[in-house]
Amino acid sequence: MSRYHHVLTETRNSVMTITMNRPEKRNALCPLLIDELTLALREAEASDCGIVILTGAGPAFCAGLDMENLETMHASTPEENRRDSENMALVLRTLYDFPKPIIAAVNGPAIAGGMALATIPDFTLAVPEAKFGYTEVRVGFVPAIVASFLVRQVGELRTRDLLLSGRILRAQEALSLGLVTQIVEQSDMMPQRAPWRRRCC
C-alpha cells in the first residue's frame, strides 16, 4: 500500500509503477503531489527495481497546475512562490537525471506541467487520443522551467511555437516531433508483457 496521499506506487517483476492519483482533479499538480512525485522517484532510485513507469489515474495523465492553487498564488509570499517553482524544477530535473530507464505511460491529456512530466522521461508511450500542450500562455504565464528541457528536445524554433502559441498537439503530431516514442492502445500500455516492453526494456 502506498504511503503517499496523491501518489500510488507498486512494484511487480522489477517494474515500479508510480501513479499520480488525483483523478477527480485530472491529476492536476498541487504542491503536495509535486513533493510526493519527487519522493517516489527517490524511492524508486534507491530500490532494486529495474524500470519505472509514470502514469496517471483515471482518464487524464496530468492536467497541469491545479487552478485552485493558481488562484491563491497572489496571496503567497515571494518566498513561497519561489519554493514552489524550485520544487517543480526539482521533480523535472529528477526525471531528467534519473539513473534507471523511466517510461511515461500517457493515458490521456498531458497539459502544461503535465506535458513536461510526460515527455522528459526516457520513453513516452501515448494512447492515440492523448493530447499535449504547453498552455500556460493562455493564463499569462511563461513556462520558463520547462523551456530549458523542451529546447533540447525540439530546438529553439519549435520551442517558441509550442510555448508562445499554447496550441494543443495530438499524439500523432507529438510523435512526429519526437516528443512521443510510440503510440499504443490503452490495453497494451501497462501490462508487463506489452509489445513495447520487448523493444525498449
Helices and strands as residue ranges (DSSP letters): E 7-12, E 15-20, G 23-25, H 31-46, E 51-56, H 67-71, G 73-75, H 78-96, E 102-106, E 110-111, H 113-119, E 123-126, E 131-133, G 136-139, H 144-165, E 169-170, H 171-176, E 182-183, G 186-188, H 195-200
